[in-house]
């Protein structure tokens, strides 16, 4: 029997999602820390508690934190007799996490986190937002934790000196893994996946949307934004996402935009869609890697994704997903598969079967288990 190790996953959630969650659940703040956390996890935002619940099945003692949720974290602090005050500067909302870190703003975030680390005493600290901690923080953490792991597949906004403080960096981007290793940083590849139980939690009998896009509209998605603006001249796409305010005022995307769509609502939308468009963030460097591939296929929609390197490690083009090479190619394929329902459904069902069987957290966490024990 392997030794049971303790791991603590450190997450941050988009503030826009947290705002919506608490506006829709006004009375929920009366709950204690654990019950409120369960309600939050039930929203299925991001990776939710999928890492910890799956690793617990692999002889780990795993837990997760949402460290930028004041409502949740302040409850933990109160229940553990820790006095804490929240900085009441409204301008903080508009400052990037990396800059808040450099300026040492929102001190409550780190103060509660460090108290939680002392309380849970993890063997492994797994940081999912690398912009939260600076080099000084890392030096202090190394006194309390055996292995500090960082996970990143987004634009890097911290200094290389801070990156080198991590004992291990994990990424779904092969180009990141190679770059880290070239810089003398231990790094391992781990692909994204989906929790297969979501298929049973979210069901629909009607696919009322023809074509859907859900995702980021930031400058980091510049190539994808241009793609959307191009195809929207020829086909209708229902668009949800974040950072629409950063698009040009005259962007055609705004005419098709329905607002944000998080967690369980995102899965419901995919389950009600015939076709889901996927495109990768610019830093992916033309590698197929994002979560959307698995989230959309798990819900039985036909995934149309950019023809990136490594896609064949996950799906068979034309049998489980459909790829495109240009905006015009995508438009033609959208029109074709909307007209050919049987063929569309056959590919979508094959993609769903592949994802639920091979690209799930049970399998990925077995891979992560081997990686972590190797470095411990």
KOLGU-392149 format. One record per residue (C-alpha): residue number from 1; residue in one letter; x negated, y, z. Coordinates in Angstrom, 3 decimals, m for minus. Each point is the difference from the previous one (the first is absolute). Example, Ala and Ser with C-alpha at 12.3 -4.5 7.8 and 13.67 -1.06 7.14 Angstrom:
ATOM; n; res; xx; yy; zz
ATOM; 1; A; m12.300; m4.500; 7.800
ATOM; 2; S; m1.370; 3.440; m0.660
***
This chain:
ATOM; n; res; xx; yy; zz
ATOM; 1; X; 0.000; 0.000; 0.000
ATOM; 2; X; m1.360; 3.419; m0.951
ATOM; 3; X; m0.494; 2.529; 2.775
ATOM; 4; X; 2.961; 2.350; 0.238
ATOM; 5; X; m1.234; 3.511; m0.794
ATOM; 6; X; 1.759; 3.324; 0.550
ATOM; 7; X; 0.525; 2.409; m2.896
ATOM; 8; X; 1.602; 3.422; 0.004
ATOM; 9; X; 1.237; 1.534; m3.268
ATOM; 10; X; m0.080; 3.794; m0.032
ATOM; 11; X; 2.482; 1.525; m2.451
ATOM; 12; X; 1.385; 3.415; m0.863
ATOM; 13; X; 3.371; 0.591; m1.667
ATOM; 14; X; 0.957; 2.773; m2.399
ATOM; 15; X; 1.449; 2.858; 2.040
ATOM; 16; X; 2.830; 0.405; m2.516
ATOM; 17; X; 1.085; m3.590; 0.688
ATOM; 18; X; m0.187; 0.483; 3.769
ATOM; 19; X; 2.049; 3.196; m0.265
ATOM; 20; X; 2.734; m1.790; m1.941
ATOM; 21; X; m0.018; m2.960; 2.371
ATOM; 22; X; 0.525; 2.106; 3.116
ATOM; 23; X; 2.586; 2.269; m1.641
ATOM; 24; X; 2.054; m3.058; m0.897
ATOM; 25; X; m0.494; m1.574; 3.440
ATOM; 26; X; 0.452; 2.861; 2.463
ATOM; 27; X; 0.784; m2.179; 3.019
ATOM; 28; X; m2.793; m2.462; m0.689
ATOM; 29; X; m2.500; 2.075; 1.978
ATOM; 30; X; 1.672; m1.209; 3.197
ATOM; 31; X; m1.519; m3.438; m0.561
ATOM; 32; X; m3.209; m1.100; 1.691
ATOM; 33; X; m3.235; m0.401; m1.939
ATOM; 34; X; 0.386; m3.641; m1.041
ATOM; 35; X; 3.659; 0.308; m1.047
ATOM; 36; X; m0.636; 3.193; m1.949
ATOM; 37; X; m2.960; m1.632; m1.708
ATOM; 38; X; 2.178; m2.978; m0.990
ATOM; 39; X; 2.561; 2.357; m1.543
ATOM; 40; X; m2.767; 1.753; m1.913
ATOM; 41; X; m1.486; m3.284; m1.250
ATOM; 42; X; 3.463; m1.071; m1.193
ATOM; 43; X; m0.150; 2.821; m2.555
ATOM; 44; X; m2.653; m2.043; m1.882
ATOM; 45; X; m2.092; 3.075; m0.729
ATOM; 46; X; m3.407; m0.741; m1.562
ATOM; 47; X; m1.480; m3.131; 1.519
ATOM; 48; X; 2.347; 0.282; 3.027
ATOM; 49; X; m1.051; m2.714; 2.490
ATOM; 50; X; m0.736; m2.550; m2.729
ATOM; 51; X; m3.714; m0.176; 0.788
ATOM; 52; X; 0.426; m0.642; 3.700
ATOM; 53; X; 2.920; m2.423; m0.248
ATOM; 54; X; m1.807; m2.101; m2.624
ATOM; 55; X; m3.357; 0.051; 1.789
ATOM; 56; X; 1.678; m1.085; 3.241
ATOM; 57; X; 0.842; m3.227; m1.827
ATOM; 58; X; m3.735; m0.457; m0.637
ATOM; 59; X; m0.973; m0.090; 3.675
ATOM; 60; X; m0.496; 3.727; 0.449
ATOM; 61; X; 1.403; 2.358; 2.601
ATOM; 62; X; 0.952; 2.805; m2.369
ATOM; 63; X; 1.772; 3.300; 0.521
ATOM; 64; X; 0.420; 3.259; m1.883
ATOM; 65; X; 0.189; 3.713; 0.785
ATOM; 66; X; 1.584; 2.926; m1.860
ATOM; 67; X; m2.272; 2.634; 1.430
ATOM; 68; X; 1.437; 3.159; m1.649
ATOM; 69; X; 3.569; m0.642; 1.195
ATOM; 70; X; 0.340; 2.334; 3.000
ATOM; 71; X; 3.399; m1.401; 1.021
ATOM; 72; X; m1.403; m3.518; 0.175
ATOM; 73; X; m3.466; 0.746; 1.358
ATOM; 74; X; 1.172; 2.397; 2.700
ATOM; 75; X; 2.258; m2.771; 1.337
ATOM; 76; X; m2.975; m2.333; 0.283
ATOM; 77; X; m1.973; 2.706; 1.778
ATOM; 78; X; 2.846; 0.722; 2.415
ATOM; 79; X; 0.549; m3.688; 0.781
ATOM; 80; X; m3.721; m0.335; 0.763
ATOM; 81; X; m0.138; 3.122; 2.207
ATOM; 82; X; m2.096; 1.989; m2.455
ATOM; 83; X; 0.653; 3.736; m0.059
ATOM; 84; X; m0.044; 1.401; m3.504
ATOM; 85; X; 1.172; 3.127; m1.794
ATOM; 86; X; 0.717; 0.467; m3.671
ATOM; 87; X; m1.538; 2.957; m1.783
ATOM; 88; X; 2.947; 2.053; m1.222
ATOM; 89; X; m1.540; 1.566; m3.098
ATOM; 90; X; 2.447; m0.297; m2.891
ATOM; 91; X; m2.744; 0.698; m2.549
ATOM; 92; X; m1.617; m3.372; 0.838
ATOM; 93; X; 2.556; m1.751; m2.207
ATOM; 94; X; m1.522; 1.615; m3.081
ATOM; 95; X; m3.617; m0.879; 0.785
ATOM; 96; X; m1.482; m3.231; m1.463
ATOM; 97; X; m0.870; m2.716; 2.530
ATOM; 98; X; m3.696; 0.199; m0.884
ATOM; 99; X; m0.108; 3.749; 0.747
ATOM; 100; X; 1.893; m0.482; 3.278
ATOM; 101; X; m2.708; m2.472; 0.913
ATOM; 102; X; m2.856; 2.362; m0.846
ATOM; 103; X; 1.607; 2.840; 1.961
ATOM; 104; X; 0.890; m2.330; 2.884
ATOM; 105; X; 3.689; 0.916; m0.151
ATOM; 106; X; 2.818; m2.120; 1.461
ATOM; 107; X; m2.134; m1.186; 2.893
ATOM; 108; X; 2.906; m2.052; 1.353
ATOM; 109; X; m0.366; m2.489; m2.871
ATOM; 110; X; m3.507; m1.030; 0.982
ATOM; 111; X; 0.542; 0.290; 3.739
ATOM; 112; X; 2.870; m2.500; 0.002
ATOM; 113; X; m1.779; m2.261; m2.494
ATOM; 114; X; m3.106; m0.241; 2.182
ATOM; 115; X; 2.149; m0.801; 3.023
ATOM; 116; X; 1.742; m2.739; m1.972
ATOM; 117; X; m3.311; m1.497; m1.047
ATOM; 118; X; m1.092; m0.141; 3.636
ATOM; 119; X; 3.339; m1.598; 0.909
ATOM; 120; X; 0.230; m2.629; m2.771
ATOM; 121; X; m3.743; m0.756; m0.031
ATOM; 122; X; m0.123; m1.221; m3.628
ATOM; 123; X; m2.879; m2.025; m1.371
ATOM; 124; X; 0.809; 1.508; m3.395
ATOM; 125; X; 1.235; 3.513; m0.682
ATOM; 126; X; 1.526; 0.184; m3.485
ATOM; 127; X; 0.317; 3.598; m1.215
ATOM; 128; X; 2.446; 0.513; m2.885
ATOM; 129; X; m0.545; 3.773; m0.313
ATOM; 130; X; m3.690; 0.834; m0.098
ATOM; 131; X; 0.547; 3.764; 0.211
ATOM; 132; X; 1.131; m0.224; 3.633
ATOM; 133; X; m3.417; m0.640; 1.560
ATOM; 134; X; m3.295; 1.852; m0.339
ATOM; 135; X; m3.559; m1.163; 0.715
ATOM; 136; X; 0.149; 1.083; 3.644
ATOM; 137; X; 3.221; m1.977; 0.501
ATOM; 138; X; m1.591; m3.055; m1.552
ATOM; 139; X; m3.008; 0.219; 2.285
ATOM; 140; X; 2.313; m0.038; 3.007
ATOM; 141; X; 2.126; m2.855; m1.342
ATOM; 142; X; m3.031; m2.220; m0.492
ATOM; 143; X; m0.368; m0.071; 3.792
ATOM; 144; X; 3.384; m1.733; 0.314
ATOM; 145; X; 0.517; m2.086; m3.176
ATOM; 146; X; m2.036; m2.842; m1.508
ATOM; 147; X; 1.042; 0.532; m3.626
ATOM; 148; X; 1.377; 3.185; m1.569
ATOM; 149; X; 1.610; m0.608; m3.380
ATOM; 150; X; 1.280; 2.611; m2.424
ATOM; 151; X; 2.429; m0.599; m2.845
ATOM; 152; X; 0.272; 2.368; m2.944
ATOM; 153; X; 1.394; 0.057; m3.537
ATOM; 154; X; 0.723; 3.731; m0.178
ATOM; 155; X; m2.159; 3.048; m0.788
ATOM; 156; X; m2.934; 0.257; 2.404
ATOM; 157; X; 0.051; 3.219; 2.008
ATOM; 158; X; m2.677; m0.638; 2.637
ATOM; 159; X; m3.775; 0.143; 0.086
ATOM; 160; X; m2.129; m2.987; m0.987
ATOM; 161; X; m1.664; 0.243; 3.430
ATOM; 162; X; 3.371; m0.759; 1.607
ATOM; 163; X; 0.680; m2.860; m2.416
ATOM; 164; X; m3.327; m1.551; 0.976
ATOM; 165; X; 1.155; m0.100; 3.615
ATOM; 166; X; 2.497; m2.725; m0.847
ATOM; 167; X; m1.146; m3.573; 0.489
ATOM; 168; X; 2.083; m1.034; m3.008
ATOM; 169; X; 2.080; 1.707; m2.684
ATOM; 170; X; 2.811; m1.888; m1.720
ATOM; 171; X; 1.599; 1.116; m3.250
ATOM; 172; X; 2.322; m1.259; m2.709
ATOM; 173; X; m2.090; 1.979; m2.499
ATOM; 174; X; m2.955; m2.000; m1.393
ATOM; 175; X; m1.731; 3.241; m1.005
ATOM; 176; X; 0.117; 1.234; 3.598
ATOM; 177; X; m1.433; m3.266; 1.316
ATOM; 178; X; m2.890; 0.232; m2.469
ATOM; 179; X; m0.678; 3.654; 0.830
ATOM; 180; X; 0.034; m0.641; 3.746
ATOM; 181; X; m2.394; m2.898; m0.343
ATOM; 182; X; m2.349; 2.109; m2.140
ATOM; 183; X; m0.084; 2.518; 2.849
ATOM; 184; X; m0.972; m2.679; 2.501
ATOM; 185; X; 3.473; m0.368; 1.507
ATOM; 186; X; 1.374; m3.469; 0.595
ATOM; 187; X; 3.180; m0.339; m2.031
ATOM; 188; X; 2.501; m2.677; m1.001
ATOM; 189; X; 2.799; m0.196; m2.537
ATOM; 190; X; 3.565; m0.753; 1.115
ATOM; 191; X; 2.952; 0.317; m2.369
ATOM; 192; X; 3.359; 1.490; 0.949
ATOM; 193; X; 3.102; m2.133; 0.351
ATOM; 194; X; 3.583; 0.075; 1.296
ATOM; 195; X; 1.877; m1.520; 2.916
ATOM; 196; X; 2.118; m2.735; m1.556
ATOM; 197; X; 2.681; 0.265; 2.699
ATOM; 198; X; 1.046; 3.321; m1.581
ATOM; 199; X; 1.661; m1.972; m2.791
ATOM; 200; X; 2.499; m1.364; 2.529
ATOM; 201; X; 0.426; 3.327; 1.808
ATOM; 202; X; 0.868; 1.997; m3.120
ATOM; 203; X; 2.516; m1.391; m2.446
ATOM; 204; X; 2.133; 1.530; m2.741
ATOM; 205; X; 2.277; m1.428; m2.665
ATOM; 206; X; m0.132; 3.046; m2.243
ATOM; 207; X; m2.965; 1.463; m1.855
ATOM; 208; X; 1.470; 3.448; m0.531
ATOM; 209; X; m3.250; 1.730; m1.003
ATOM; 210; X; m1.489; m0.663; m3.420
ATOM; 211; X; m3.494; 1.376; 0.607
ATOM; 212; X; m1.477; 1.189; 3.289
ATOM; 213; X; m3.211; 1.600; 1.214
ATOM; 214; X; m0.814; 0.381; 3.713
ATOM; 215; X; m3.333; 1.350; 1.191
ATOM; 216; X; m2.376; 2.892; 0.423
ATOM; 217; X; 0.107; 3.111; m2.187
ATOM; 218; X; m3.151; 1.596; 1.392
ATOM; 219; X; m3.021; 1.336; m1.931
ATOM; 220; X; m1.653; m3.342; 0.832
ATOM; 221; X; 2.633; m1.550; m2.310
ATOM; 222; X; m0.693; 2.401; m2.864
ATOM; 223; X; m0.210; m2.686; m2.699
ATOM; 224; X; 3.211; m1.618; 1.207
ATOM; 225; X; 1.821; 3.326; 0.137
ATOM; 226; X; m0.951; 0.701; m3.608
ATOM; 227; X; 1.272; m3.452; m0.947
ATOM; 228; X; 3.375; 0.664; 1.628
ATOM; 229; X; 0.330; 3.415; m1.625
ATOM; 230; X; m0.711; m1.545; m3.386
ATOM; 231; X; 2.433; m2.938; 0.168
ATOM; 232; X; 2.810; 2.094; 1.546
ATOM; 233; X; 0.270; 1.768; m3.346
ATOM; 234; X; 1.261; m3.276; m1.507
ATOM; 235; X; 1.530; m2.136; 2.770
ATOM; 236; X; 1.853; 0.652; 3.256
ATOM; 237; X; m1.863; m0.950; 3.179
ATOM; 238; X; 1.356; 0.466; 3.514
ATOM; 239; X; m2.846; 1.436; 2.065
ATOM; 240; X; m0.590; m0.006; 3.747
ATOM; 241; X; m3.216; 0.972; 1.721
ATOM; 242; X; m1.955; 2.438; 2.090
ATOM; 243; X; m1.895; 3.230; m0.774
ATOM; 244; X; 2.414; 1.096; m2.730
ATOM; 245; X; m0.704; 3.556; 1.172
ATOM; 246; X; m3.534; m0.353; m1.355
ATOM; 247; X; 1.222; m0.531; m3.569
ATOM; 248; X; 0.094; 2.931; m2.438
ATOM; 249; X; 3.279; 1.982; 0.274
ATOM; 250; X; 1.103; m1.046; m3.485
ATOM; 251; X; m0.864; m3.714; 0.352
ATOM; 252; X; 2.681; m2.205; m1.585
ATOM; 253; X; m0.450; m2.426; 2.896
ATOM; 254; X; 1.964; 2.379; 2.233
ATOM; 255; X; 3.117; m0.450; m2.168
ATOM; 256; X; m0.050; m3.745; 0.738
ATOM; 257; X; m1.043; 0.264; 3.636
ATOM; 258; X; 2.271; m1.330; 2.772
ATOM; 259; X; m2.114; 0.657; 3.099
ATOM; 260; X; m2.151; m2.211; 2.181
ATOM; 261; X; 0.550; m3.734; 0.400
ATOM; 262; X; m1.745; m1.803; 2.847
ATOM; 263; X; m0.218; m3.502; 1.404
ATOM; 264; X; 3.192; m2.000; m0.077
ATOM; 265; X; 1.707; 2.556; m2.270
ATOM; 266; X; m2.809; m0.450; m2.508
ATOM; 267; X; 0.496; m3.774; m0.001
ATOM; 268; X; 3.757; 0.453; m0.439
ATOM; 269; X; m0.634; 2.256; m2.979
ATOM; 270; X; m2.331; m2.533; m1.601
ATOM; 271; X; 2.597; m2.721; 0.600
ATOM; 272; X; 2.518; 2.158; m1.852
ATOM; 273; X; m2.323; 0.662; m2.958
ATOM; 274; X; m0.456; m1.790; m3.304
ATOM; 275; X; m3.460; 1.429; m0.734
ATOM; 276; X; m2.576; 1.557; 2.341
ATOM; 277; X; m2.840; 2.067; m1.420
ATOM; 278; X; m3.360; m0.240; 1.724
ATOM; 279; X; m3.138; 2.041; m0.593
ATOM; 280; X; m3.136; 0.117; 2.097
ATOM; 281; X; m1.540; 2.901; 1.859
ATOM; 282; X; m2.924; 1.629; m1.797
ATOM; 283; X; m2.650; m1.313; 2.431
ATOM; 284; X; 0.978; m3.579; m0.918
ATOM; 285; X; m2.389; 0.403; m2.945
ATOM; 286; X; 2.262; m2.114; m2.213
ATOM; 287; X; 0.161; m2.933; 2.431
ATOM; 288; X; 3.327; m1.668; 0.746
ATOM; 289; X; 0.405; 0.095; 3.764
ATOM; 290; X; 2.966; 1.860; 1.466
ATOM; 291; X; 2.837; m1.131; 2.279
ATOM; 292; X; 2.686; 1.015; m2.477
ATOM; 293; X; m0.762; m3.006; m2.211
ATOM; 294; X; 1.035; m2.362; 2.760
ATOM; 295; X; 2.802; 2.083; 1.536
ATOM; 296; X; 1.831; 0.325; m3.325
ATOM; 297; X; m0.448; m3.586; m1.166
ATOM; 298; X; 1.038; m1.356; 3.410
ATOM; 299; X; 3.371; 1.692; m0.451
ATOM; 300; X; 0.541; m1.621; m3.398
ATOM; 301; X; m0.453; 3.069; m2.194
ATOM; 302; X; m1.999; m0.158; m3.215
ATOM; 303; X; m3.334; 1.650; 0.720
ATOM; 304; X; m1.484; 2.091; m2.808
ATOM; 305; X; m3.523; 0.901; 1.032
ATOM; 306; X; m3.078; 1.562; m1.558
ATOM; 307; X; m2.248; m2.567; m1.639
ATOM; 308; X; m2.815; 0.254; 2.525
ATOM; 309; X; m3.002; m2.182; 0.670
ATOM; 310; X; 0.602; m2.983; 2.245
ATOM; 311; X; 3.756; m0.145; m0.496
ATOM; 312; X; m0.374; m3.576; m1.210
ATOM; 313; X; m1.140; m0.914; 3.523
ATOM; 314; X; 3.577; 0.620; 1.093
ATOM; 315; X; 2.406; m0.339; m2.932
ATOM; 316; X; 0.270; m1.297; m3.550
ATOM; 317; X; 0.819; 2.818; m2.397
ATOM; 318; X; 3.174; m0.669; m1.985
ATOM; 319; X; 1.063; m2.864; 2.258
ATOM; 320; X; 0.070; 1.468; 3.520
ATOM; 321; X; m0.434; 3.740; m0.628
ATOM; 322; X; m0.254; 2.267; m3.035
ATOM; 323; X; m2.963; 2.306; m0.588
ATOM; 324; X; m0.288; 3.172; m2.045
ATOM; 325; X; m2.994; 1.765; m1.531
ATOM; 326; X; 1.420; 3.447; m0.747
ATOM; 327; X; 3.128; 2.125; 0.569
ATOM; 328; X; 1.333; m0.927; m3.452
ATOM; 329; X; m0.623; m3.693; 0.669
ATOM; 330; X; 1.854; 0.294; 3.315
ATOM; 331; X; 2.987; 1.738; m1.614
ATOM; 332; X; 0.282; m2.706; m2.659
ATOM; 333; X; m0.136; m2.783; 2.586
ATOM; 334; X; 2.540; 1.677; 2.271
ATOM; 335; X; 2.455; 0.240; m2.876
ATOM; 336; X; m0.679; m3.590; m1.072
ATOM; 337; X; 0.474; m1.599; 3.409
ATOM; 338; X; 3.097; 2.051; 0.809
ATOM; 339; X; 1.546; m1.415; m3.163
ATOM; 340; X; m1.195; m3.579; 0.625
ATOM; 341; X; 1.443; m0.905; 3.392
ATOM; 342; X; m0.731; m3.724; m0.025
ATOM; 343; X; m3.658; 0.501; m0.844
ATOM; 344; X; m0.282; 2.782; 2.585
ATOM; 345; X; 1.567; m2.106; 2.730
ATOM; 346; X; m2.174; m3.004; m0.819
ATOM; 347; X; m3.215; 2.002; 0.407
ATOM; 348; X; 1.284; 1.763; 3.123
ATOM; 349; X; 0.957; m3.286; 1.653
ATOM; 350; X; m3.406; m1.512; m0.821
ATOM; 351; X; m1.743; 3.039; 1.458
ATOM; 352; X; 2.096; m0.232; 3.138
ATOM; 353; X; m0.793; m3.674; 0.417
ATOM; 354; X; m3.744; 0.655; m0.405
ATOM; 355; X; m0.024; 2.831; 2.538
ATOM; 356; X; 2.009; m1.768; 2.690
ATOM; 357; X; m2.109; m3.145; m0.320
ATOM; 358; X; m3.521; 1.364; m0.394
ATOM; 359; X; m0.109; 3.706; 0.860
ATOM; 360; X; 1.383; 0.031; 3.528
ATOM; 361; X; m1.370; 0.923; 3.421
ATOM; 362; X; m0.256; m3.596; 1.176
ATOM; 363; X; m2.604; m0.670; m2.670
ATOM; 364; X; m1.756; 3.388; 0.189
ATOM; 365; X; m0.321; m0.116; 3.780
ATOM; 366; X; m1.662; m3.406; m0.215
ATOM; 367; X; m2.532; 1.676; m2.275
ATOM; 368; X; m0.382; 2.895; 2.435
ATOM; 369; X; m0.381; m2.434; 2.889
ATOM; 370; X; m3.019; m1.584; m1.730
ATOM; 371; X; m1.523; 3.401; m0.767
ATOM; 372; X; 0.342; 1.311; 3.539
ATOM; 373; X; m1.339; m3.153; 1.672
ATOM; 374; X; m2.943; 0.063; m2.394
ATOM; 375; X; m1.003; 3.472; 1.212
ATOM; 376; X; 0.813; m0.627; 3.656
***
